[in-house]
Amino acid sequence: MEDDEKKEDKNIKVVDKKYNKKVITISVIAFILCYSIVLTISYIDLIFKYDDLKKSCNIVNPGEVSGYNDCGKSFKGYDALFFYTPIDNHSKNMMNLVKNSNLKFYWINVYDKKCDYLKTAKYGYIGWIPYFYCLHNGLNYTGEMTNSTWNWFINNCGG
């Protein structure tokens, strides 16, 4: 009788081991499926929220933003270059000063593909806006200017 009990005990242990392997395998597969579903839902959620994210962060693709530019015109008669985007707050803050300046600025909307040929090291532009470049002497400035800095740039660019 004791031998039968030992035999039955062994059978139970063998069955338990096989059962445990199946349970673990099924659990791992279930975890992978659940994780995949969560990732897919998160990805889909990001796709639908991307437009809102673009708007809130002012993320744009070149060509999506229109603004005034002089690209394609000759530099003749111009005193300085003004690299900007119409959606950048620092550029916006400088626009009235540029418009009302006694210097004549050549406007370059960096999001307009027509202006790509001007975005070169020749004019010192490295991608930051607003950017100002004096055509008379190469004087340049990156960023929004205070009134005193603006006056310094205008006086030293000469015209």
PyMOL CGO cylinders between C-alpha atoms (Angstrom):
from pymol import cmd
from pymol.cgo import CYLINDER

trace = [
    CYLINDER, 0.00, 0.00, 0.00, 2.84, 2.32, 0.83, 0.3, 1, 1, 1, 1, 1, 1,
    CYLINDER, 2.84, 2.32, 0.83, 4.36, 1.75, -2.64, 0.3, 1, 1, 1, 1, 1, 1,
    CYLINDER, 4.36, 1.75, -2.64, 1.09, 2.73, -4.28, 0.3, 1, 1, 1, 1, 1, 1,
    CYLINDER, 1.09, 2.73, -4.28, 1.01, 5.97, -2.30, 0.3, 1, 1, 1, 1, 1, 1,
    CYLINDER, 1.01, 5.97, -2.30, 4.60, 6.80, -3.31, 0.3, 1, 1, 1, 1, 1, 1,
    CYLINDER, 4.60, 6.80, -3.31, 3.77, 6.03, -6.93, 0.3, 1, 1, 1, 1, 1, 1,
    CYLINDER, 3.77, 6.03, -6.93, 0.69, 8.22, -6.79, 0.3, 1, 1, 1, 1, 1, 1,
    CYLINDER, 0.69, 8.22, -6.79, 2.75, 11.01, -5.13, 0.3, 1, 1, 1, 1, 1, 1,
    CYLINDER, 2.75, 11.01, -5.13, 5.29, 10.84, -7.99, 0.3, 1, 1, 1, 1, 1, 1,
    CYLINDER, 5.29, 10.84, -7.99, 2.52, 10.99, -10.58, 0.3, 1, 1, 1, 1, 1, 1,
    CYLINDER, 2.52, 10.99, -10.58, 1.03, 14.04, -8.88, 0.3, 1, 1, 1, 1, 1, 1,
    CYLINDER, 1.03, 14.04, -8.88, 4.43, 15.76, -8.86, 0.3, 1, 1, 1, 1, 1, 1,
    CYLINDER, 4.43, 15.76, -8.86, 4.97, 14.96, -12.55, 0.3, 1, 1, 1, 1, 1, 1,
    CYLINDER, 4.97, 14.96, -12.55, 1.50, 16.25, -13.40, 0.3, 1, 1, 1, 1, 1, 1,
    CYLINDER, 1.50, 16.25, -13.40, 2.13, 19.36, -11.25, 0.3, 1, 1, 1, 1, 1, 1,
    CYLINDER, 2.13, 19.36, -11.25, 5.39, 20.09, -13.11, 0.3, 1, 1, 1, 1, 1, 1,
    CYLINDER, 5.39, 20.09, -13.11, 3.72, 19.72, -16.51, 0.3, 1, 1, 1, 1, 1, 1,
    CYLINDER, 3.72, 19.72, -16.51, 0.80, 21.84, -15.34, 0.3, 1, 1, 1, 1, 1, 1,
    CYLINDER, 0.80, 21.84, -15.34, 3.14, 24.53, -14.00, 0.3, 1, 1, 1, 1, 1, 1,
    CYLINDER, 3.14, 24.53, -14.00, 5.06, 24.68, -17.30, 0.3, 1, 1, 1, 1, 1, 1,
    CYLINDER, 5.06, 24.68, -17.30, 1.79, 25.11, -19.20, 0.3, 1, 1, 1, 1, 1, 1,
    CYLINDER, 1.79, 25.11, -19.20, 0.56, 27.78, -16.80, 0.3, 1, 1, 1, 1, 1, 1,
    CYLINDER, 0.56, 27.78, -16.80, 3.86, 29.67, -17.04, 0.3, 1, 1, 1, 1, 1, 1,
    CYLINDER, 3.86, 29.67, -17.04, 3.88, 29.43, -20.84, 0.3, 1, 1, 1, 1, 1, 1,
    CYLINDER, 3.88, 29.43, -20.84, 0.28, 30.61, -21.07, 0.3, 1, 1, 1, 1, 1, 1,
    CYLINDER, 0.28, 30.61, -21.07, 1.01, 33.42, -18.61, 0.3, 1, 1, 1, 1, 1, 1,
    CYLINDER, 1.01, 33.42, -18.61, 4.01, 34.63, -20.62, 0.3, 1, 1, 1, 1, 1, 1,
    CYLINDER, 4.01, 34.63, -20.62, 2.00, 34.55, -23.85, 0.3, 1, 1, 1, 1, 1, 1,
    CYLINDER, 2.00, 34.55, -23.85, -0.88, 36.42, -22.18, 0.3, 1, 1, 1, 1, 1, 1,
    CYLINDER, -0.88, 36.42, -22.18, 1.53, 39.03, -20.82, 0.3, 1, 1, 1, 1, 1, 1,
    CYLINDER, 1.53, 39.03, -20.82, 3.10, 39.55, -24.28, 0.3, 1, 1, 1, 1, 1, 1,
    CYLINDER, 3.10, 39.55, -24.28, -0.33, 39.90, -25.89, 0.3, 1, 1, 1, 1, 1, 1,
    CYLINDER, -0.33, 39.90, -25.89, -1.54, 42.35, -23.24, 0.3, 1, 1, 1, 1, 1, 1,
    CYLINDER, -1.54, 42.35, -23.24, 1.65, 44.39, -23.55, 0.3, 1, 1, 1, 1, 1, 1,
    CYLINDER, 1.65, 44.39, -23.55, 1.31, 44.45, -27.34, 0.3, 1, 1, 1, 1, 1, 1,
    CYLINDER, 1.31, 44.45, -27.34, -2.29, 45.62, -27.07, 0.3, 1, 1, 1, 1, 1, 1,
    CYLINDER, -2.29, 45.62, -27.07, -1.33, 48.37, -24.64, 0.3, 1, 1, 1, 1, 1, 1,
    CYLINDER, -1.33, 48.37, -24.64, 1.48, 49.56, -26.94, 0.3, 1, 1, 1, 1, 1, 1,
    CYLINDER, 1.48, 49.56, -26.94, -0.83, 49.51, -29.95, 0.3, 1, 1, 1, 1, 1, 1,
    CYLINDER, -0.83, 49.51, -29.95, -3.50, 51.52, -28.13, 0.3, 1, 1, 1, 1, 1, 1,
    CYLINDER, -3.50, 51.52, -28.13, -0.87, 54.00, -26.92, 0.3, 1, 1, 1, 1, 1, 1,
    CYLINDER, -0.87, 54.00, -26.92, 0.48, 54.37, -30.45, 0.3, 1, 1, 1, 1, 1, 1,
    CYLINDER, 0.48, 54.37, -30.45, -3.00, 54.91, -31.90, 0.3, 1, 1, 1, 1, 1, 1,
    CYLINDER, -3.00, 54.91, -31.90, -3.72, 57.44, -29.14, 0.3, 1, 1, 1, 1, 1, 1,
    CYLINDER, -3.72, 57.44, -29.14, -0.51, 59.30, -30.04, 0.3, 1, 1, 1, 1, 1, 1,
    CYLINDER, -0.51, 59.30, -30.04, -1.45, 59.38, -33.70, 0.3, 1, 1, 1, 1, 1, 1,
    CYLINDER, -1.45, 59.38, -33.70, -4.79, 61.01, -32.95, 0.3, 1, 1, 1, 1, 1, 1,
    CYLINDER, -4.79, 61.01, -32.95, -3.30, 63.45, -30.44, 0.3, 1, 1, 1, 1, 1, 1,
    CYLINDER, -3.30, 63.45, -30.44, -0.39, 64.39, -32.73, 0.3, 1, 1, 1, 1, 1, 1,
    CYLINDER, -0.39, 64.39, -32.73, -2.29, 67.24, -34.39, 0.3, 1, 1, 1, 1, 1, 1,
    CYLINDER, -2.29, 67.24, -34.39, -3.14, 68.73, -31.00, 0.3, 1, 1, 1, 1, 1, 1,
    CYLINDER, -3.14, 68.73, -31.00, 0.47, 68.29, -29.91, 0.3, 1, 1, 1, 1, 1, 1,
    CYLINDER, 0.47, 68.29, -29.91, 1.70, 70.03, -33.06, 0.3, 1, 1, 1, 1, 1, 1,
    CYLINDER, 1.70, 70.03, -33.06, -0.60, 72.97, -32.42, 0.3, 1, 1, 1, 1, 1, 1,
    CYLINDER, -0.60, 72.97, -32.42, 0.29, 73.32, -28.76, 0.3, 1, 1, 1, 1, 1, 1,
    CYLINDER, 0.29, 73.32, -28.76, 4.04, 73.11, -29.38, 0.3, 1, 1, 1, 1, 1, 1,
    CYLINDER, 4.04, 73.11, -29.38, 4.07, 75.12, -32.61, 0.3, 1, 1, 1, 1, 1, 1,
    CYLINDER, 4.07, 75.12, -32.61, 5.62, 72.14, -34.40, 0.3, 1, 1, 1, 1, 1, 1,
    CYLINDER, 5.62, 72.14, -34.40, 5.36, 72.68, -38.12, 0.3, 1, 1, 1, 1, 1, 1,
    CYLINDER, 5.36, 72.68, -38.12, 6.70, 71.21, -41.29, 0.3, 1, 1, 1, 1, 1, 1,
    CYLINDER, 6.70, 71.21, -41.29, 8.36, 73.45, -43.85, 0.3, 1, 1, 1, 1, 1, 1,
    CYLINDER, 8.36, 73.45, -43.85, 5.77, 74.61, -46.32, 0.3, 1, 1, 1, 1, 1, 1,
    CYLINDER, 5.77, 74.61, -46.32, 2.91, 74.53, -43.78, 0.3, 1, 1, 1, 1, 1, 1,
    CYLINDER, 2.91, 74.53, -43.78, 3.56, 78.09, -42.66, 0.3, 1, 1, 1, 1, 1, 1,
    CYLINDER, 3.56, 78.09, -42.66, 3.25, 81.01, -44.99, 0.3, 1, 1, 1, 1, 1, 1,
    CYLINDER, 3.25, 81.01, -44.99, 4.65, 84.41, -44.30, 0.3, 1, 1, 1, 1, 1, 1,
    CYLINDER, 4.65, 84.41, -44.30, 6.15, 87.33, -46.09, 0.3, 1, 1, 1, 1, 1, 1,
    CYLINDER, 6.15, 87.33, -46.09, 9.55, 86.90, -47.67, 0.3, 1, 1, 1, 1, 1, 1,
    CYLINDER, 9.55, 86.90, -47.67, 11.75, 88.54, -50.27, 0.3, 1, 1, 1, 1, 1, 1,
    CYLINDER, 11.75, 88.54, -50.27, 13.40, 85.30, -51.41, 0.3, 1, 1, 1, 1, 1, 1,
    CYLINDER, 13.40, 85.30, -51.41, 14.19, 85.28, -55.08, 0.3, 1, 1, 1, 1, 1, 1,
    CYLINDER, 14.19, 85.28, -55.08, 14.72, 89.04, -55.21, 0.3, 1, 1, 1, 1, 1, 1,
    CYLINDER, 14.72, 89.04, -55.21, 18.11, 90.70, -55.56, 0.3, 1, 1, 1, 1, 1, 1,
    CYLINDER, 18.11, 90.70, -55.56, 19.81, 92.09, -52.45, 0.3, 1, 1, 1, 1, 1, 1,
    CYLINDER, 19.81, 92.09, -52.45, 20.22, 95.39, -54.28, 0.3, 1, 1, 1, 1, 1, 1,
    CYLINDER, 20.22, 95.39, -54.28, 18.78, 98.21, -52.17, 0.3, 1, 1, 1, 1, 1, 1,
    CYLINDER, 18.78, 98.21, -52.17, 18.64, 96.13, -48.99, 0.3, 1, 1, 1, 1, 1, 1,
    CYLINDER, 18.64, 96.13, -48.99, 20.72, 96.80, -45.88, 0.3, 1, 1, 1, 1, 1, 1,
    CYLINDER, 20.72, 96.80, -45.88, 20.22, 93.64, -43.82, 0.3, 1, 1, 1, 1, 1, 1,
    CYLINDER, 20.22, 93.64, -43.82, 18.73, 90.15, -43.77, 0.3, 1, 1, 1, 1, 1, 1,
    CYLINDER, 18.73, 90.15, -43.77, 16.00, 89.15, -41.34, 0.3, 1, 1, 1, 1, 1, 1,
    CYLINDER, 16.00, 89.15, -41.34, 15.65, 85.36, -40.88, 0.3, 1, 1, 1, 1, 1, 1,
    CYLINDER, 15.65, 85.36, -40.88, 12.37, 84.55, -39.10, 0.3, 1, 1, 1, 1, 1, 1,
    CYLINDER, 12.37, 84.55, -39.10, 9.25, 82.40, -38.94, 0.3, 1, 1, 1, 1, 1, 1,
    CYLINDER, 9.25, 82.40, -38.94, 5.76, 83.87, -38.66, 0.3, 1, 1, 1, 1, 1, 1,
    CYLINDER, 5.76, 83.87, -38.66, 4.88, 81.54, -35.75, 0.3, 1, 1, 1, 1, 1, 1,
    CYLINDER, 4.88, 81.54, -35.75, 7.91, 82.14, -33.52, 0.3, 1, 1, 1, 1, 1, 1,
    CYLINDER, 7.91, 82.14, -33.52, 7.12, 84.57, -30.69, 0.3, 1, 1, 1, 1, 1, 1,
    CYLINDER, 7.12, 84.57, -30.69, 10.63, 86.06, -30.71, 0.3, 1, 1, 1, 1, 1, 1,
    CYLINDER, 10.63, 86.06, -30.71, 10.35, 86.68, -34.45, 0.3, 1, 1, 1, 1, 1, 1,
    CYLINDER, 10.35, 86.68, -34.45, 6.88, 88.16, -34.00, 0.3, 1, 1, 1, 1, 1, 1,
    CYLINDER, 6.88, 88.16, -34.00, 8.21, 90.53, -31.35, 0.3, 1, 1, 1, 1, 1, 1,
    CYLINDER, 8.21, 90.53, -31.35, 10.86, 91.79, -33.77, 0.3, 1, 1, 1, 1, 1, 1,
    CYLINDER, 10.86, 91.79, -33.77, 8.62, 92.21, -36.84, 0.3, 1, 1, 1, 1, 1, 1,
    CYLINDER, 8.62, 92.21, -36.84, 7.35, 95.71, -36.05, 0.3, 1, 1, 1, 1, 1, 1,
    CYLINDER, 7.35, 95.71, -36.05, 10.88, 96.95, -35.38, 0.3, 1, 1, 1, 1, 1, 1,
    CYLINDER, 10.88, 96.95, -35.38, 12.04, 95.46, -38.67, 0.3, 1, 1, 1, 1, 1, 1,
    CYLINDER, 12.04, 95.46, -38.67, 9.07, 96.91, -40.60, 0.3, 1, 1, 1, 1, 1, 1,
    CYLINDER, 9.07, 96.91, -40.60, 9.53, 100.38, -39.13, 0.3, 1, 1, 1, 1, 1, 1,
    CYLINDER, 9.53, 100.38, -39.13, 13.31, 100.49, -39.29, 0.3, 1, 1, 1, 1, 1, 1,
    CYLINDER, 13.31, 100.49, -39.29, 15.26, 103.08, -41.24, 0.3, 1, 1, 1, 1, 1, 1,
    CYLINDER, 15.26, 103.08, -41.24, 17.24, 100.12, -42.62, 0.3, 1, 1, 1, 1, 1, 1,
    CYLINDER, 17.24, 100.12, -42.62, 15.66, 98.10, -45.40, 0.3, 1, 1, 1, 1, 1, 1,
    CYLINDER, 15.66, 98.10, -45.40, 15.46, 94.45, -44.38, 0.3, 1, 1, 1, 1, 1, 1,
    CYLINDER, 15.46, 94.45, -44.38, 15.33, 91.49, -46.74, 0.3, 1, 1, 1, 1, 1, 1,
    CYLINDER, 15.33, 91.49, -46.74, 12.79, 89.14, -45.12, 0.3, 1, 1, 1, 1, 1, 1,
    CYLINDER, 12.79, 89.14, -45.12, 13.58, 85.41, -45.14, 0.3, 1, 1, 1, 1, 1, 1,
    CYLINDER, 13.58, 85.41, -45.14, 10.89, 83.03, -43.87, 0.3, 1, 1, 1, 1, 1, 1,
    CYLINDER, 10.89, 83.03, -43.87, 13.02, 79.99, -42.99, 0.3, 1, 1, 1, 1, 1, 1,
    CYLINDER, 13.02, 79.99, -42.99, 10.01, 77.67, -43.46, 0.3, 1, 1, 1, 1, 1, 1,
    CYLINDER, 10.01, 77.67, -43.46, 9.62, 78.69, -47.11, 0.3, 1, 1, 1, 1, 1, 1,
    CYLINDER, 9.62, 78.69, -47.11, 11.45, 76.32, -49.44, 0.3, 1, 1, 1, 1, 1, 1,
    CYLINDER, 11.45, 76.32, -49.44, 12.10, 79.23, -51.82, 0.3, 1, 1, 1, 1, 1, 1,
    CYLINDER, 12.10, 79.23, -51.82, 14.48, 80.59, -49.17, 0.3, 1, 1, 1, 1, 1, 1,
    CYLINDER, 14.48, 80.59, -49.17, 16.56, 77.43, -48.67, 0.3, 1, 1, 1, 1, 1, 1,
    CYLINDER, 16.56, 77.43, -48.67, 19.41, 78.76, -50.82, 0.3, 1, 1, 1, 1, 1, 1,
    CYLINDER, 19.41, 78.76, -50.82, 19.91, 81.63, -48.34, 0.3, 1, 1, 1, 1, 1, 1,
    CYLINDER, 19.91, 81.63, -48.34, 20.22, 79.43, -45.24, 0.3, 1, 1, 1, 1, 1, 1,
    CYLINDER, 20.22, 79.43, -45.24, 23.97, 79.07, -45.49, 0.3, 1, 1, 1, 1, 1, 1,
    CYLINDER, 23.97, 79.07, -45.49, 27.09, 79.79, -43.49, 0.3, 1, 1, 1, 1, 1, 1,
    CYLINDER, 27.09, 79.79, -43.49, 27.86, 82.56, -45.99, 0.3, 1, 1, 1, 1, 1, 1,
    CYLINDER, 27.86, 82.56, -45.99, 25.46, 84.75, -44.03, 0.3, 1, 1, 1, 1, 1, 1,
    CYLINDER, 25.46, 84.75, -44.03, 26.27, 83.18, -40.66, 0.3, 1, 1, 1, 1, 1, 1,
    CYLINDER, 26.27, 83.18, -40.66, 22.85, 81.56, -40.33, 0.3, 1, 1, 1, 1, 1, 1,
    CYLINDER, 22.85, 81.56, -40.33, 23.02, 78.32, -38.29, 0.3, 1, 1, 1, 1, 1, 1,
    CYLINDER, 23.02, 78.32, -38.29, 19.34, 77.65, -37.71, 0.3, 1, 1, 1, 1, 1, 1,
    CYLINDER, 19.34, 77.65, -37.71, 18.38, 79.94, -34.84, 0.3, 1, 1, 1, 1, 1, 1,
    CYLINDER, 18.38, 79.94, -34.84, 15.73, 82.62, -35.23, 0.3, 1, 1, 1, 1, 1, 1,
    CYLINDER, 15.73, 82.62, -35.23, 15.28, 85.47, -35.36, 0.3, 1, 1, 1, 1, 1, 1,
    CYLINDER, 15.28, 85.47, -35.36, 18.60, 86.11, -37.01, 0.3, 1, 1, 1, 1, 1, 1,
    CYLINDER, 18.60, 86.11, -37.01, 19.86, 89.42, -38.38, 0.3, 1, 1, 1, 1, 1, 1,
    CYLINDER, 19.86, 89.42, -38.38, 22.73, 89.92, -40.83, 0.3, 1, 1, 1, 1, 1, 1,
    CYLINDER, 22.73, 89.92, -40.83, 24.04, 93.27, -42.04, 0.3, 1, 1, 1, 1, 1, 1,
    CYLINDER, 24.04, 93.27, -42.04, 24.86, 93.17, -45.75, 0.3, 1, 1, 1, 1, 1, 1,
    CYLINDER, 24.86, 93.17, -45.75, 27.22, 96.17, -45.44, 0.3, 1, 1, 1, 1, 1, 1,
    CYLINDER, 27.22, 96.17, -45.44, 29.70, 94.78, -42.93, 0.3, 1, 1, 1, 1, 1, 1,
    CYLINDER, 29.70, 94.78, -42.93, 28.66, 91.24, -41.87, 0.3, 1, 1, 1, 1, 1, 1,
    CYLINDER, 28.66, 91.24, -41.87, 27.48, 92.34, -38.43, 0.3, 1, 1, 1, 1, 1, 1,
    CYLINDER, 27.48, 92.34, -38.43, 25.04, 89.74, -37.17, 0.3, 1, 1, 1, 1, 1, 1,
    CYLINDER, 25.04, 89.74, -37.17, 22.85, 88.99, -34.19, 0.3, 1, 1, 1, 1, 1, 1,
    CYLINDER, 22.85, 88.99, -34.19, 20.83, 85.94, -33.15, 0.3, 1, 1, 1, 1, 1, 1,
    CYLINDER, 20.83, 85.94, -33.15, 17.70, 86.22, -31.02, 0.3, 1, 1, 1, 1, 1, 1,
    CYLINDER, 17.70, 86.22, -31.02, 15.17, 88.76, -29.92, 0.3, 1, 1, 1, 1, 1, 1,
    CYLINDER, 15.17, 88.76, -29.92, 16.75, 92.16, -29.24, 0.3, 1, 1, 1, 1, 1, 1,
    CYLINDER, 16.75, 92.16, -29.24, 16.17, 94.66, -26.47, 0.3, 1, 1, 1, 1, 1, 1,
    CYLINDER, 16.17, 94.66, -26.47, 15.67, 98.27, -27.57, 0.3, 1, 1, 1, 1, 1, 1,
    CYLINDER, 15.67, 98.27, -27.57, 19.29, 99.13, -26.78, 0.3, 1, 1, 1, 1, 1, 1,
    CYLINDER, 19.29, 99.13, -26.78, 20.58, 96.10, -28.72, 0.3, 1, 1, 1, 1, 1, 1,
    CYLINDER, 20.58, 96.10, -28.72, 18.30, 96.97, -31.63, 0.3, 1, 1, 1, 1, 1, 1,
    CYLINDER, 18.30, 96.97, -31.63, 19.63, 100.54, -31.69, 0.3, 1, 1, 1, 1, 1, 1,
    CYLINDER, 19.63, 100.54, -31.69, 23.20, 99.22, -31.53, 0.3, 1, 1, 1, 1, 1, 1,
    CYLINDER, 23.20, 99.22, -31.53, 22.55, 96.92, -34.51, 0.3, 1, 1, 1, 1, 1, 1,
    CYLINDER, 22.55, 96.92, -34.51, 20.86, 99.65, -36.57, 0.3, 1, 1, 1, 1, 1, 1,
    CYLINDER, 20.86, 99.65, -36.57, 23.61, 102.22, -35.83, 0.3, 1, 1, 1, 1, 1, 1,
    CYLINDER, 23.61, 102.22, -35.83, 26.45, 99.79, -36.53, 0.3, 1, 1, 1, 1, 1, 1,
    CYLINDER, 26.45, 99.79, -36.53, 24.97, 98.28, -39.68, 0.3, 1, 1, 1, 1, 1, 1,
    CYLINDER, 24.97, 98.28, -39.68, 25.04, 101.71, -41.22, 0.3, 1, 1, 1, 1, 1, 1,
    CYLINDER, 25.04, 101.71, -41.22, 22.97, 101.97, -44.33, 0.3, 1, 1, 1, 1, 1, 1,
]
cmd.load_cgo(trace, "trace")
